[in-house]
């Protein structure tokens, strides 16, 4: 699952974080889980999370053991599988537009 198209014109790191969170939108992710899914530094993740939080695109929930980050439900796009993604969409995702 990916973030909706209207949220894809943000900083590249923010989009990577939103996509990772959209994949696990029901259970949420820790910062370390996001780090394992995104090929960016912890500092970049921290900056991206701060910007996303400022724009109310993520929610942070704390429980007794850990802090979970969840995307706002408006951010999560419809479920897709690789068969539904067109070649053009795949190219768009790879090329820097």
N, CA, C and O atoms as a CHARMM CRD file, in Angstrom:
* protein
*
  388
    1    1 UNK  N      0.84000  -1.16000   0.00000 PROA 1      0.00000
    2    1 UNK  CA     0.00000   0.00000   0.00000 PROA 1      0.00000
    3    1 UNK  C      0.89400   1.23500   0.00000 PROA 1      0.00000
    4    1 UNK  O      2.00400   1.21700   0.53200 PROA 1      0.00000
    5    2 UNK  N      0.40100   2.28500  -0.59400 PROA 2      0.00000
    6    2 UNK  CA     1.18800   3.50900  -0.70100 PROA 2      0.00000
    7    2 UNK  C      0.36700   4.69600  -0.23500 PROA 2      0.00000
    8    2 UNK  O     -0.85400   4.62200  -0.09500 PROA 2      0.00000
    9    3 UNK  N      1.06600   5.78100  -0.00100 PROA 3      0.00000
   10    3 UNK  CA     0.38400   7.02500   0.33300 PROA 3      0.00000
   11    3 UNK  C     -0.37200   7.50800  -0.90500 PROA 3      0.00000
   12    3 UNK  O      0.02300   7.21900  -2.03500 PROA 3      0.00000
   13    4 UNK  N     -1.44800   8.23700  -0.68300 PROA 4      0.00000
   14    4 UNK  CA    -2.24600   8.76800  -1.78900 PROA 4      0.00000
   15    4 UNK  C     -1.39900   9.70000  -2.65300 PROA 4      0.00000
   16    4 UNK  O     -0.44200  10.30200  -2.16600 PROA 4      0.00000
   17    5 UNK  N     -1.74700   9.81800  -3.92900 PROA 5      0.00000
   18    5 UNK  CA    -0.96100  10.66500  -4.83800 PROA 5      0.00000
   19    5 UNK  C     -0.82600  12.11400  -4.38000 PROA 5      0.00000
   20    5 UNK  O      0.20700  12.74100  -4.61700 PROA 5      0.00000
   21    6 UNK  N     -1.84200  12.64700  -3.73400 PROA 6      0.00000
   22    6 UNK  CA    -1.76600  14.05300  -3.31700 PROA 6      0.00000
   23    6 UNK  C     -0.71700  14.30100  -2.23300 PROA 6      0.00000
   24    6 UNK  O     -0.38200  15.45000  -1.94600 PROA 6      0.00000
   25    7 UNK  N     -0.19600  13.22700  -1.62900 PROA 7      0.00000
   26    7 UNK  CA     0.84600  13.36400  -0.61000 PROA 7      0.00000
   27    7 UNK  C      2.22100  12.96900  -1.14700 PROA 7      0.00000
   28    7 UNK  O      3.18000  12.89800  -0.37800 PROA 7      0.00000
   29    8 UNK  N      2.33100  12.71700  -2.42100 PROA 8      0.00000
   30    8 UNK  CA     3.58100  12.23500  -2.99900 PROA 8      0.00000
   31    8 UNK  C      4.46500  13.36900  -3.53400 PROA 8      0.00000
   32    8 UNK  O      5.55900  13.11000  -4.03600 PROA 8      0.00000
   33    9 UNK  N      4.00700  14.61300  -3.43200 PROA 9      0.00000
   34    9 UNK  CA     4.81400  15.73100  -3.92000 PROA 9      0.00000
   35    9 UNK  C      5.62000  16.37600  -2.78600 PROA 9      0.00000
   36    9 UNK  O      6.03200  17.53100  -2.89000 PROA 9      0.00000
   37   10 UNK  N      5.83600  15.63700  -1.72800 PROA 10     0.00000
   38   10 UNK  CA     6.60000  16.10000  -0.57000 PROA 10     0.00000
   39   10 UNK  C      8.07000  15.70000  -0.73100 PROA 10     0.00000
   40   10 UNK  O      8.45900  15.10500  -1.73600 PROA 10     0.00000
   41   11 UNK  N      8.86200  16.03400   0.26400 PROA 11     0.00000
   42   11 UNK  CA    10.26300  15.62600   0.30000 PROA 11     0.00000
   43   11 UNK  C     10.36100  14.10900   0.12300 PROA 11     0.00000
   44   11 UNK  O      9.51200  13.36900   0.61900 PROA 11     0.00000
   45   12 UNK  N     11.38500  13.65200  -0.57700 PROA 12     0.00000
   46   12 UNK  CA    11.54200  12.22300  -0.88500 PROA 12     0.00000
   47   12 UNK  C     11.53200  11.35000   0.37400 PROA 12     0.00000
   48   12 UNK  O     10.91000  10.28800   0.39100 PROA 12     0.00000
   49   13 UNK  N     12.21600  11.79600   1.41500 PROA 13     0.00000
   50   13 UNK  CA    12.24500  11.02200   2.65900 PROA 13     0.00000
   51   13 UNK  C     10.85800  10.94500   3.28300 PROA 13     0.00000
   52   13 UNK  O     10.47500   9.89800   3.80400 PROA 13     0.00000
   53   14 UNK  N     10.10700  12.03100   3.23700 PROA 14     0.00000
   54   14 UNK  CA     8.75300  12.03000   3.78300 PROA 14     0.00000
   55   14 UNK  C      7.86600  11.03700   3.03400 PROA 14     0.00000
   56   14 UNK  O      7.05600  10.34400   3.64900 PROA 14     0.00000
   57   15 UNK  N      8.01400  10.96500   1.72700 PROA 15     0.00000
   58   15 UNK  CA     7.22100  10.02700   0.92700 PROA 15     0.00000
   59   15 UNK  C      7.59400   8.58700   1.26900 PROA 15     0.00000
   60   15 UNK  O      6.71800   7.73000   1.38600 PROA 15     0.00000
   61   16 UNK  N      8.88400   8.31700   1.42800 PROA 16     0.00000
   62   16 UNK  CA     9.33200   6.96700   1.79300 PROA 16     0.00000
   63   16 UNK  C      8.74900   6.57000   3.15000 PROA 16     0.00000
   64   16 UNK  O      8.28800   5.44300   3.32800 PROA 16     0.00000
   65   17 UNK  N      8.77300   7.49500   4.09800 PROA 17     0.00000
   66   17 UNK  CA     8.22100   7.22400   5.42800 PROA 17     0.00000
   67   17 UNK  C      6.71300   7.00300   5.34000 PROA 17     0.00000
   68   17 UNK  O      6.19100   6.06900   5.94800 PROA 17     0.00000
   69   18 UNK  N      6.01000   7.84900   4.59300 PROA 18     0.00000
   70   18 UNK  CA     4.55900   7.68000   4.44600 PROA 18     0.00000
   71   18 UNK  C      4.21400   6.34600   3.79400 PROA 18     0.00000
   72   18 UNK  O      3.26000   5.68500   4.20400 PROA 18     0.00000
   73   19 UNK  N      4.98000   5.94600   2.78700 PROA 19     0.00000
   74   19 UNK  CA     4.73000   4.65500   2.13600 PROA 19     0.00000
   75   19 UNK  C      4.94200   3.49600   3.10700 PROA 19     0.00000
   76   19 UNK  O      4.15000   2.55400   3.13700 PROA 19     0.00000
   77   20 UNK  N      6.00300   3.56700   3.89500 PROA 20     0.00000
   78   20 UNK  CA     6.25800   2.50700   4.88300 PROA 20     0.00000
   79   20 UNK  C      5.12400   2.44300   5.89500 PROA 20     0.00000
   80   20 UNK  O      4.65900   1.35800   6.24500 PROA 20     0.00000
   81   21 UNK  N      4.68200   3.59500   6.36100 PROA 21     0.00000
   82   21 UNK  CA     3.58500   3.63000   7.32900 PROA 21     0.00000
   83   21 UNK  C      2.27400   3.16800   6.71000 PROA 21     0.00000
   84   21 UNK  O      1.46700   2.52100   7.37800 PROA 21     0.00000
   85   22 UNK  N      2.05400   3.49200   5.44200 PROA 22     0.00000
   86   22 UNK  CA     0.82100   3.06300   4.77200 PROA 22     0.00000
   87   22 UNK  C      0.77000   1.54400   4.65400 PROA 22     0.00000
   88   22 UNK  O     -0.30400   0.94800   4.73000 PROA 22     0.00000
   89   23 UNK  N      1.92800   0.91900   4.47000 PROA 23     0.00000
   90   23 UNK  CA     1.97400  -0.54800   4.39500 PROA 23     0.00000
   91   23 UNK  C      1.52000  -1.20000   5.69400 PROA 23     0.00000
   92   23 UNK  O      0.94900  -2.29000   5.68300 PROA 23     0.00000
   93   24 UNK  N      1.77200  -0.53500   6.79900 PROA 24     0.00000
   94   24 UNK  CA     1.40700  -1.09700   8.11300 PROA 24     0.00000
   95   24 UNK  C      0.50900  -0.12100   8.86000 PROA 24     0.00000
   96   24 UNK  O      0.70000   0.13000  10.05000 PROA 24     0.00000
   97   25 UNK  N     -0.46700   0.42400   8.15200 PROA 25     0.00000
   98   25 UNK  CA    -1.29100   1.49300   8.71200 PROA 25     0.00000
   99   25 UNK  C     -2.16100   1.07000   9.88800 PROA 25     0.00000
  100   25 UNK  O     -2.54200   1.92000  10.69200 PROA 25     0.00000
  101   26 UNK  N     -2.48200  -0.19300  10.01300 PROA 26     0.00000
  102   26 UNK  CA    -3.34100  -0.62100  11.11800 PROA 26     0.00000
  103   26 UNK  C     -2.56100  -0.83700  12.40600 PROA 26     0.00000
  104   26 UNK  O     -3.03900  -0.48500  13.48400 PROA 26     0.00000
  105   27 UNK  N     -1.37500  -1.40500  12.30900 PROA 27     0.00000
  106   27 UNK  CA    -0.61200  -1.69300  13.52000 PROA 27     0.00000
  107   27 UNK  C      0.42300  -0.62800  13.86500 PROA 27     0.00000
  108   27 UNK  O      0.89300  -0.59000  15.00200 PROA 27     0.00000
  109   28 UNK  N      0.79300   0.23400  12.92500 PROA 28     0.00000
  110   28 UNK  CA     1.78700   1.26200  13.18200 PROA 28     0.00000
  111   28 UNK  C      3.20700   0.71200  13.14700 PROA 28     0.00000
  112   28 UNK  O      3.41600  -0.49100  12.99000 PROA 28     0.00000
  113   29 UNK  N      4.18000   1.60800  13.29400 PROA 29     0.00000
  114   29 UNK  CA     5.58400   1.22300  13.24500 PROA 29     0.00000
  115   29 UNK  C      6.38000   2.04600  14.24900 PROA 29     0.00000
  116   29 UNK  O      6.01100   3.17200  14.58300 PROA 29     0.00000
  117   30 UNK  N      7.47100   1.46700  14.71900 PROA 30     0.00000
  118   30 UNK  CA     8.42200   2.22000  15.53500 PROA 30     0.00000
  119   30 UNK  C      9.40500   2.91400  14.59200 PROA 30     0.00000
  120   30 UNK  O      9.43900   2.63000  13.39400 PROA 30     0.00000
  121   31 UNK  N     10.19000   3.81400  15.13900 PROA 31     0.00000
  122   31 UNK  CA    11.20300   4.49800  14.32700 PROA 31     0.00000
  123   31 UNK  C     12.18300   3.48800  13.73800 PROA 31     0.00000
  124   31 UNK  O     12.60300   3.62400  12.58900 PROA 31     0.00000
  125   32 UNK  N     12.54400   2.48200  14.51800 PROA 32     0.00000
  126   32 UNK  CA    13.49800   1.48200  14.02900 PROA 32     0.00000
  127   32 UNK  C     12.88900   0.62500  12.91900 PROA 32     0.00000
  128   32 UNK  O     13.59800   0.21500  12.00000 PROA 32     0.00000
  129   33 UNK  N     11.59300   0.35300  12.99400 PROA 33     0.00000
  130   33 UNK  CA    10.93300  -0.39100  11.91700 PROA 33     0.00000
  131   33 UNK  C     10.87600   0.44700  10.64300 PROA 33     0.00000
  132   33 UNK  O     11.05900  -0.07200   9.54200 PROA 33     0.00000
  133   34 UNK  N     10.62300   1.73900  10.80100 PROA 34     0.00000
  134   34 UNK  CA    10.64500   2.63100   9.63100 PROA 34     0.00000
  135   34 UNK  C     12.04800   2.64200   9.03900 PROA 34     0.00000
  136   34 UNK  O     12.21200   2.58200   7.82000 PROA 34     0.00000
  137   35 UNK  N     13.05500   2.71800   9.89400 PROA 35     0.00000
  138   35 UNK  CA    14.45500   2.74000   9.43500 PROA 35     0.00000
  139   35 UNK  C     14.79700   1.48800   8.64100 PROA 35     0.00000
  140   35 UNK  O     15.54400   1.55500   7.66500 PROA 35     0.00000
  141   36 UNK  N     14.25400   0.34900   9.05200 PROA 36     0.00000
  142   36 UNK  CA    14.55000  -0.89700   8.34100 PROA 36     0.00000
  143   36 UNK  C     13.87800  -0.94900   6.97400 PROA 36     0.00000
  144   36 UNK  O     14.32000  -1.70600   6.11000 PROA 36     0.00000
  145   37 UNK  N     12.83400  -0.17500   6.75400 PROA 37     0.00000
  146   37 UNK  CA    12.12200  -0.17200   5.47800 PROA 37     0.00000
  147   37 UNK  C     12.58800   0.93700   4.54100 PROA 37     0.00000
  148   37 UNK  O     12.37500   0.86400   3.33100 PROA 37     0.00000
  149   38 UNK  N     13.22800   1.96700   5.10500 PROA 38     0.00000
  150   38 UNK  CA    13.63700   3.12300   4.30700 PROA 38     0.00000
  151   38 UNK  C     15.16100   3.20600   4.28200 PROA 38     0.00000
  152   38 UNK  O     15.81900   3.01900   5.30500 PROA 38     0.00000
  153   39 UNK  N     15.69900   3.48200   3.13400 PROA 39     0.00000
  154   39 UNK  CA    17.14900   3.57600   2.98400 PROA 39     0.00000
  155   39 UNK  C     17.59600   5.01900   3.22500 PROA 39     0.00000
  156   39 UNK  O     18.14300   5.67000   2.33500 PROA 39     0.00000
  157   40 UNK  N     17.35200   5.50300   4.44400 PROA 40     0.00000
  158   40 UNK  CA    17.72900   6.86000   4.83600 PROA 40     0.00000
  159   40 UNK  C     18.28500   6.82300   6.25500 PROA 40     0.00000
  160   40 UNK  O     18.10900   5.84100   6.97600 PROA 40     0.00000
  161   41 UNK  N     18.95000   7.88900   6.64300 PROA 41     0.00000
  162   41 UNK  CA    19.54600   7.93800   7.97800 PROA 41     0.00000
  163   41 UNK  C     18.47700   8.22100   9.03200 PROA 41     0.00000
  164   41 UNK  O     17.37500   8.66900   8.71500 PROA 41     0.00000
  165   42 UNK  N     18.81700   7.95500  10.26000 PROA 42     0.00000
  166   42 UNK  CA    17.90100   8.20400  11.37300 PROA 42     0.00000
  167   42 UNK  C     17.60200   9.70000  11.48100 PROA 42     0.00000
  168   42 UNK  O     16.48600  10.08200  11.83200 PROA 42     0.00000
  169   43 UNK  N     18.59800  10.55500  11.18000 PROA 43     0.00000
  170   43 UNK  CA    18.37800  12.00500  11.21200 PROA 43     0.00000
  171   43 UNK  C     17.36600  12.43300  10.15200 PROA 43     0.00000
  172   43 UNK  O     16.51700  13.28700  10.40800 PROA 43     0.00000
  173   44 UNK  N     17.46000  11.83800   8.96200 PROA 44     0.00000
  174   44 UNK  CA    16.49500  12.14700   7.91000 PROA 44     0.00000
  175   44 UNK  C     15.09300  11.69800   8.31400 PROA 44     0.00000
  176   44 UNK  O     14.11200  12.39500   8.05600 PROA 44     0.00000
  177   45 UNK  N     15.00500  10.53400   8.94700 PROA 45     0.00000
  178   45 UNK  CA    13.70200  10.04600   9.41700 PROA 45     0.00000
  179   45 UNK  C     13.14400  10.99300  10.47500 PROA 45     0.00000
  180   45 UNK  O     11.95600  11.31500  10.46400 PROA 45     0.00000
  181   46 UNK  N     14.00000  11.43400  11.38100 PROA 46     0.00000
  182   46 UNK  CA    13.56700  12.35700  12.43200 PROA 46     0.00000
  183   46 UNK  C     13.01400  13.64800  11.83300 PROA 46     0.00000
  184   46 UNK  O     11.96300  14.13000  12.25700 PROA 46     0.00000
  185   47 UNK  N     13.72000  14.20900  10.84600 PROA 47     0.00000
  186   47 UNK  CA    13.25300  15.43200  10.18600 PROA 47     0.00000
  187   47 UNK  C     11.93600  15.19600   9.45300 PROA 47     0.00000
  188   47 UNK  O     11.03000  16.02800   9.50600 PROA 47     0.00000
  189   48 UNK  N     11.83600  14.05500   8.76700 PROA 48     0.00000
  190   48 UNK  CA    10.61100  13.73300   8.03000 PROA 48     0.00000
  191   48 UNK  C      9.43600  13.56400   8.98400 PROA 48     0.00000
  192   48 UNK  O      8.34300  14.06300   8.72000 PROA 48     0.00000
  193   49 UNK  N      9.65500  12.86400  10.08800 PROA 49     0.00000
  194   49 UNK  CA     8.57800  12.66400  11.06400 PROA 49     0.00000
  195   49 UNK  C      8.12700  13.98900  11.66900 PROA 49     0.00000
  196   49 UNK  O      6.93400  14.19500  11.89300 PROA 49     0.00000
  197   50 UNK  N      9.06600  14.88100  11.93400 PROA 50     0.00000
  198   50 UNK  CA     8.70800  16.19400  12.48300 PROA 50     0.00000
  199   50 UNK  C      7.84200  16.97600  11.49600 PROA 50     0.00000
  200   50 UNK  O      6.84400  17.58100  11.88900 PROA 50     0.00000
  201   51 UNK  N      8.21900  16.96300  10.22200 PROA 51     0.00000
  202   51 UNK  CA     7.44000  17.67700   9.20700 PROA 51     0.00000
  203   51 UNK  C      6.05500  17.05200   9.03100 PROA 51     0.00000
  204   51 UNK  O      5.05800  17.76300   8.91000 PROA 51     0.00000
  205   52 UNK  N      6.00100  15.72300   9.01900 PROA 52     0.00000
  206   52 UNK  CA     4.71700  15.03200   8.86800 PROA 52     0.00000
  207   52 UNK  C      3.81900  15.28200  10.07500 PROA 52     0.00000
  208   52 UNK  O      2.60800  15.44300   9.92300 PROA 52     0.00000
  209   53 UNK  N      4.39500  15.31400  11.25600 PROA 53     0.00000
  210   53 UNK  CA     3.62300  15.58600  12.48200 PROA 53     0.00000
  211   53 UNK  C      3.09400  17.01500  12.46200 PROA 53     0.00000
  212   53 UNK  O      1.94100  17.25300  12.82400 PROA 53     0.00000
  213   54 UNK  N      3.93100  17.97300  12.04000 PROA 54     0.00000
  214   54 UNK  CA     3.50100  19.37300  11.95400 PROA 54     0.00000
  215   54 UNK  C      2.31600  19.54000  11.01200 PROA 54     0.00000
  216   54 UNK  O      1.45600  20.39300  11.23500 PROA 54     0.00000
  217   55 UNK  N      2.27100  18.72900   9.96300 PROA 55     0.00000
  218   55 UNK  CA     1.18700  18.80400   8.97700 PROA 55     0.00000
  219   55 UNK  C      0.02800  17.85900   9.30300 PROA 55     0.00000
  220   55 UNK  O     -0.87900  17.68200   8.48900 PROA 55     0.00000
  221   56 UNK  N      0.06000  17.25400  10.49200 PROA 56     0.00000
  222   56 UNK  CA    -0.99800  16.33100  10.95200 PROA 56     0.00000
  223   56 UNK  C     -1.20600  15.14700  10.01400 PROA 56     0.00000
  224   56 UNK  O     -2.33600  14.70000   9.81800 PROA 56     0.00000
  225   57 UNK  N     -0.12900  14.64100   9.43800 PROA 57     0.00000
  226   57 UNK  CA    -0.22100  13.48200   8.55300 PROA 57     0.00000
  227   57 UNK  C      0.11400  12.18200   9.26400 PROA 57     0.00000
  228   57 UNK  O     -0.09900  11.09900   8.71900 PROA 57     0.00000
  229   58 UNK  N      0.64000  12.28600  10.48700 PROA 58     0.00000
  230   58 UNK  CA     0.91900  11.09200  11.29000 PROA 58     0.00000
  231   58 UNK  C      0.39500  11.30900  12.70400 PROA 58     0.00000
  232   58 UNK  O      0.19200  12.43700  13.15300 PROA 58     0.00000
  233   59 UNK  N      0.18600  10.19100  13.38500 PROA 59     0.00000
  234   59 UNK  CA    -0.24700  10.19400  14.78100 PROA 59     0.00000
  235   59 UNK  C      0.76300   9.36600  15.56100 PROA 59     0.00000
  236   59 UNK  O      1.18500   8.30300  15.10500 PROA 59     0.00000
  237   60 UNK  N      1.14900   9.84700  16.73100 PROA 60     0.00000
  238   60 UNK  CA     2.10000   9.12800  17.57400 PROA 60     0.00000
  239   60 UNK  C      1.34900   8.61300  18.79500 PROA 60     0.00000
  240   60 UNK  O      0.71300   9.37800  19.52100 PROA 60     0.00000
  241   61 UNK  N      1.43300   7.29800  19.00900 PROA 61     0.00000
  242   61 UNK  CA     0.78700   6.66900  20.15700 PROA 61     0.00000
  243   61 UNK  C      1.85100   6.01500  21.02500 PROA 61     0.00000
  244   61 UNK  O      2.73000   5.30800  20.53200 PROA 61     0.00000
  245   62 UNK  N      1.75600   6.26100  22.31200 PROA 62     0.00000
  246   62 UNK  CA     2.70400   5.66200  23.25800 PROA 62     0.00000
  247   62 UNK  C      1.95700   4.67000  24.12900 PROA 62     0.00000
  248   62 UNK  O      0.86100   4.95300  24.61500 PROA 62     0.00000
  249   63 UNK  N      2.55900   3.50300  24.32300 PROA 63     0.00000
  250   63 UNK  CA     2.02800   2.55700  25.29600 PROA 63     0.00000
  251   63 UNK  C      3.13000   2.26300  26.30700 PROA 63     0.00000
  252   63 UNK  O      4.14200   2.96300  26.34100 PROA 63     0.00000
  253   64 UNK  N      2.94700   1.26000  27.11000 PROA 64     0.00000
  254   64 UNK  CA     3.91300   0.96700  28.16900 PROA 64     0.00000
  255   64 UNK  C      5.29000   0.58400  27.63500 PROA 64     0.00000
  256   64 UNK  O      6.30500   0.87600  28.26900 PROA 64     0.00000
  257   65 UNK  N      5.32900  -0.06100  26.48700 PROA 65     0.00000
  258   65 UNK  CA     6.58300  -0.61600  25.99200 PROA 65     0.00000
  259   65 UNK  C      7.24800   0.18800  24.88700 PROA 65     0.00000
  260   65 UNK  O      8.47500   0.25400  24.82500 PROA 65     0.00000
  261   66 UNK  N      6.46000   0.79900  24.01800 PROA 66     0.00000
  262   66 UNK  CA     7.07600   1.45100  22.86000 PROA 66     0.00000
  263   66 UNK  C      6.20300   2.56700  22.31600 PROA 66     0.00000
  264   66 UNK  O      5.04400   2.72300  22.70000 PROA 66     0.00000
  265   67 UNK  N      6.78700   3.33400  21.41500 PROA 67     0.00000
  266   67 UNK  CA     6.08900   4.42200  20.75000 PROA 67     0.00000
  267   67 UNK  C      5.81500   3.99700  19.31500 PROA 67     0.00000
  268   67 UNK  O      6.73000   3.61500  18.58500 PROA 67     0.00000
  269   68 UNK  N      4.54800   4.06800  18.91900 PROA 68     0.00000
  270   68 UNK  CA     4.15400   3.68800  17.56500 PROA 68     0.00000
  271   68 UNK  C      3.75500   4.91900  16.77300 PROA 68     0.00000
  272   68 UNK  O      3.14900   5.85200  17.29900 PROA 68     0.00000
  273   69 UNK  N      4.10900   4.89900  15.50300 PROA 69     0.00000
  274   69 UNK  CA     3.76100   5.97600  14.59000 PROA 69     0.00000
  275   69 UNK  C      2.79200   5.40300  13.57400 PROA 69     0.00000
  276   69 UNK  O      3.05200   4.36600  12.96300 PROA 69     0.00000
  277   70 UNK  N      1.66800   6.09100  13.40000 PROA 70     0.00000
  278   70 UNK  CA     0.64200   5.65300  12.45700 PROA 70     0.00000
  279   70 UNK  C      0.34300   6.78700  11.48700 PROA 70     0.00000
  280   70 UNK  O      0.40200   7.95600  11.86800 PROA 70     0.00000
  281   71 UNK  N      0.02400   6.46100  10.24600 PROA 71     0.00000
  282   71 UNK  CA    -0.36800   7.51500   9.31100 PROA 71     0.00000
  283   71 UNK  C     -1.80300   7.93800   9.58700 PROA 71     0.00000
  284   71 UNK  O     -2.61100   7.13000  10.04600 PROA 71     0.00000
  285   72 UNK  N     -2.12200   9.18000   9.31400 PROA 72     0.00000
  286   72 UNK  CA    -3.51000   9.61100   9.36600 PROA 72     0.00000
  287   72 UNK  C     -4.27800   8.80800   8.32200 PROA 72     0.00000
  288   72 UNK  O     -3.74400   8.52000   7.25100 PROA 72     0.00000
  289   73 UNK  N     -5.51600   8.44600   8.61700 PROA 73     0.00000
  290   73 UNK  CA    -6.23900   7.56800   7.68800 PROA 73     0.00000
  291   73 UNK  C     -6.48600   8.21500   6.33100 PROA 73     0.00000
  292   73 UNK  O     -6.71000   7.50400   5.35100 PROA 73     0.00000
  293   74 UNK  N     -6.45300   9.55200   6.24600 PROA 74     0.00000
  294   74 UNK  CA    -6.62200  10.22100   4.95000 PROA 74     0.00000
  295   74 UNK  C     -5.40300  10.06200   4.04700 PROA 74     0.00000
  296   74 UNK  O     -5.49800  10.27300   2.83800 PROA 74     0.00000
  297   75 UNK  N     -4.26000   9.69200   4.62200 PROA 75     0.00000
  298   75 UNK  CA    -3.01200   9.57000   3.86100 PROA 75     0.00000
  299   75 UNK  C     -2.93200   8.24700   3.10700 PROA 75     0.00000
  300   75 UNK  O     -2.32200   8.17200   2.04100 PROA 75     0.00000
  301   76 UNK  N     -3.54700   7.20800   3.66000 PROA 76     0.00000
  302   76 UNK  CA    -3.40900   5.85400   3.11700 PROA 76     0.00000
  303   76 UNK  C     -4.24200   5.70400   1.85300 PROA 76     0.00000
  304   76 UNK  O     -5.44600   5.95700   1.84800 PROA 76     0.00000
  305   77 UNK  N     -3.57300   5.28500   0.77700 PROA 77     0.00000
  306   77 UNK  CA    -4.24700   5.05800  -0.49200 PROA 77     0.00000
  307   77 UNK  C     -4.94100   3.71000  -0.52300 PROA 77     0.00000
  308   77 UNK  O     -4.86800   2.94400   0.43800 PROA 77     0.00000
  309   78 UNK  N     -5.61000   3.42100  -1.62100 PROA 78     0.00000
  310   78 UNK  CA    -6.28400   2.12800  -1.74700 PROA 78     0.00000
  311   78 UNK  C     -5.26800   1.00100  -1.84500 PROA 78     0.00000
  312   78 UNK  O     -4.13100   1.19600  -2.27300 PROA 78     0.00000
  313   79 UNK  N     -5.71000  -0.18400  -1.43500 PROA 79     0.00000
  314   79 UNK  CA    -4.82100  -1.34600  -1.52000 PROA 79     0.00000
  315   79 UNK  C     -4.51100  -1.63800  -2.97700 PROA 79     0.00000
  316   79 UNK  O     -5.38800  -1.60900  -3.84000 PROA 79     0.00000
  317   80 UNK  N     -3.24300  -1.92000  -3.22700 PROA 80     0.00000
  318   80 UNK  CA    -2.82100  -2.31000  -4.57100 PROA 80     0.00000
  319   80 UNK  C     -1.87500  -3.48200  -4.43200 PROA 80     0.00000
  320   80 UNK  O     -1.24800  -3.67900  -3.39200 PROA 80     0.00000
  321   81 UNK  N     -1.78500  -4.24600  -5.49000 PROA 81     0.00000
  322   81 UNK  CA    -0.72900  -5.24100  -5.54600 PROA 81     0.00000
  323   81 UNK  C      0.08300  -4.93200  -6.78400 PROA 81     0.00000
  324   81 UNK  O     -0.33300  -4.12000  -7.61100 PROA 81     0.00000
  325   82 UNK  N      1.20700  -5.55200  -6.92300 PROA 82     0.00000
  326   82 UNK  CA     2.10900  -5.22000  -8.02700 PROA 82     0.00000
  327   82 UNK  C      1.46700  -5.43900  -9.38700 PROA 82     0.00000
  328   82 UNK  O      1.86700  -4.80900 -10.36500 PROA 82     0.00000
  329   83 UNK  N      0.48000  -6.31900  -9.46600 PROA 83     0.00000
  330   83 UNK  CA    -0.17900  -6.56400 -10.74300 PROA 83     0.00000
  331   83 UNK  C     -1.03800  -5.38200 -11.15800 PROA 83     0.00000
  332   83 UNK  O     -1.25400  -5.16500 -12.35000 PROA 83     0.00000
  333   84 UNK  N     -1.53900  -4.60000 -10.17600 PROA 84     0.00000
  334   84 UNK  CA    -2.39700  -3.46400 -10.46900 PROA 84     0.00000
  335   84 UNK  C     -1.61100  -2.21500 -10.85100 PROA 84     0.00000
  336   84 UNK  O     -2.18600  -1.27100 -11.39300 PROA 84     0.00000
  337   85 UNK  N     -0.32500  -2.19000 -10.58300 PROA 85     0.00000
  338   85 UNK  CA     0.49600  -1.02600 -10.85700 PROA 85     0.00000
  339   85 UNK  C      0.95600  -1.07800 -12.30700 PROA 85     0.00000
  340   85 UNK  O      1.54000  -2.06400 -12.75600 PROA 85     0.00000
  341   86 UNK  N      0.68000   0.00400 -13.03000 PROA 86     0.00000
  342   86 UNK  CA     1.04700   0.03500 -14.44200 PROA 86     0.00000
  343   86 UNK  C      2.55000   0.26500 -14.60200 PROA 86     0.00000
  344   86 UNK  O      3.23300   0.68500 -13.66800 PROA 86     0.00000
  345   87 UNK  N      3.03800  -0.01400 -15.78500 PROA 87     0.00000
  346   87 UNK  CA     4.44800   0.21600 -16.09400 PROA 87     0.00000
  347   87 UNK  C      4.78600   1.69500 -15.93500 PROA 87     0.00000
  348   87 UNK  O      5.85600   2.04200 -15.43500 PROA 87     0.00000
  349   88 UNK  N      3.87600   2.56000 -16.36000 PROA 88     0.00000
  350   88 UNK  CA     4.09800   3.99700 -16.23100 PROA 88     0.00000
  351   88 UNK  C      4.23800   4.39900 -14.75700 PROA 88     0.00000
  352   88 UNK  O      5.10800   5.20100 -14.41600 PROA 88     0.00000
  353   89 UNK  N      3.39500   3.85100 -13.89300 PROA 89     0.00000
  354   89 UNK  CA     3.49800   4.14600 -12.46200 PROA 89     0.00000
  355   89 UNK  C      4.81600   3.64500 -11.88700 PROA 89     0.00000
  356   89 UNK  O      5.41600   4.31100 -11.04300 PROA 89     0.00000
  357   90 UNK  N      5.26900   2.48700 -12.33200 PROA 90     0.00000
  358   90 UNK  CA     6.54700   1.96200 -11.86200 PROA 90     0.00000
  359   90 UNK  C      7.69400   2.87500 -12.28300 PROA 90     0.00000
  360   90 UNK  O      8.60300   3.14100 -11.49600 PROA 90     0.00000
  361   91 UNK  N      7.65100   3.35800 -13.53300 PROA 91     0.00000
  362   91 UNK  CA     8.68800   4.27200 -14.01200 PROA 91     0.00000
  363   91 UNK  C      8.65400   5.58900 -13.24500 PROA 91     0.00000
  364   91 UNK  O      9.70000   6.13200 -12.88800 PROA 91     0.00000
  365   92 UNK  N      7.44500   6.10400 -12.99100 PROA 92     0.00000
  366   92 UNK  CA     7.30700   7.33500 -12.21800 PROA 92     0.00000
  367   92 UNK  C      7.94000   7.19300 -10.84400 PROA 92     0.00000
  368   92 UNK  O      8.56800   8.12700 -10.34500 PROA 92     0.00000
  369   93 UNK  N      7.77800   6.03500 -10.23500 PROA 93     0.00000
  370   93 UNK  CA     8.34200   5.79300  -8.91500 PROA 93     0.00000
  371   93 UNK  C      9.85800   5.72400  -8.92200 PROA 93     0.00000
  372   93 UNK  O     10.50200   6.03400  -7.91900 PROA 93     0.00000
  373   94 UNK  N     10.43200   5.32000 -10.04500 PROA 94     0.00000
  374   94 UNK  CA    11.88800   5.16600 -10.13200 PROA 94     0.00000
  375   94 UNK  C     12.60200   6.42900 -10.60100 PROA 94     0.00000
  376   94 UNK  O     13.73500   6.69000 -10.19500 PROA 94     0.00000
  377   95 UNK  N     11.94400   7.21400 -11.45300 PROA 95     0.00000
  378   95 UNK  CA    12.58800   8.39100 -12.03100 PROA 95     0.00000
  379   95 UNK  C     12.31700   9.62800 -11.18000 PROA 95     0.00000
  380   95 UNK  O     11.23800   9.75900 -10.60300 PROA 95     0.00000
  381   96 UNK  N     13.28100  10.53000 -11.09900 PROA 96     0.00000
  382   96 UNK  CA    13.10800  11.74300 -10.28400 PROA 96     0.00000
  383   96 UNK  C     12.34500  12.83200 -11.03200 PROA 96     0.00000
  384   96 UNK  O     12.94000  13.62000 -11.76700 PROA 96     0.00000
  385   97 UNK  N     11.05400  12.87500 -10.84800 PROA 97     0.00000
  386   97 UNK  CA    10.23600  13.92200 -11.48900 PROA 97     0.00000
  387   97 UNK  C     10.02300  15.05200 -10.54200 PROA 97     0.00000
  388   97 UNK  O      9.36200  16.03100 -10.88900 PROA 97     0.00000
